[in-house]
């Protein structure tokens, strides 16, 4: 392939995560009834993340927690959290990229590297067609059972790094488990994808482009094969699939705070929150640092986790949301509103 063709391929893949099948409106739909689920992701991955989430809970700043269940050293803290804040739903954040599996790595060889660690995101995407769906489902069930083994009720399901929202065969496993366990799920549709002019340069978009470039570096033709899954029309098909299966989900995932955690970003997001039920995902953490972290954990984002925590726990932000008639709810209440 010549250099010009390679360059065009890279551009296509980089833009794929925010491509739209139709012109995006300048503003989102609006009406008075607006509800938001405030979910803190990644509980379990490190001590500073756990502390940040607990601090936000103590301030009443979040309404749901999405936990990485492959970190047994954090199970005791998660159980204490569930007992202390019974009003807050705890879900499983399906994980294939950080740390090691719940199961013995020898049982799920297509999910791990030679050392038994989960594959990095770009490595997984490069060999995603070689992943055994049987092994995948075994591991995801084990992650759910790890939560249930703590006598914590499963509140919802979400996916770490958006892998299950992205790849249709994985999405089918995801939806099968959601139906079996009777729980709502995170929407695969992000605000930055649906309304790119309103939410430009989102951190998730930037991260997606960076991953795309690394996948291209590993396997150009494999990356081209993944391109059709990245556009808006493809993602909206997965939203329609959730509706067909009767799986409750928020209308959209507000991802704009990630990468730019400032009060003005949060205010912009609240002002443009769509009608109905949305989910805002936050990535929280404190100043605490330790010597060792699991493979795949983005430690470069730790400082911004501290910033997100400061923004999310701001009393001003909470009062601003009230002034806009936005009500914070959990997944359980969302289900009744979505019926």
ZIVENUR-V150324 format. One record per run of one state. SS is the DSSP state (~ for helix, > for strand, _ for the rest). FROM is the first residue (numbers start at 1). TO is the last residue. Records with the same first field share a line. If there is no record, write none. Layout:
SS->FROM-TO ; FROM-TO
This chain:
_->1-2 ; 17-33 ; 44-46 ; 59-63 ; 68-71 ; 85-88 ; 95-99 ; 101-104 ; 108-108 ; 113-116 ; 119-120 ; 127-127 ; 131-132 ; 149-153 ; 167-167 ; 182-183 ; 186-189 ; 195-202 ; 219-219 ; 231-231 ; 246-248 ; 250-251 ; 255-262 ; 272-275 ; 283-298 ; 313-314 ; 324-325 ; 330-330 ; 339-339
~->3-16 ; 47-58 ; 72-84 ; 105-107 ; 109-111 ; 121-126 ; 128-130 ; 133-148 ; 160-166 ; 168-181 ; 191-194 ; 203-218 ; 220-230 ; 232-245 ; 263-271 ; 299-312 ; 315-323 ; 331-338
>->34-43 ; 64-67 ; 89-94 ; 100-100 ; 112-112 ; 117-118 ; 154-159 ; 184-185 ; 190-190 ; 249-249 ; 252-254 ; 276-282 ; 326-329
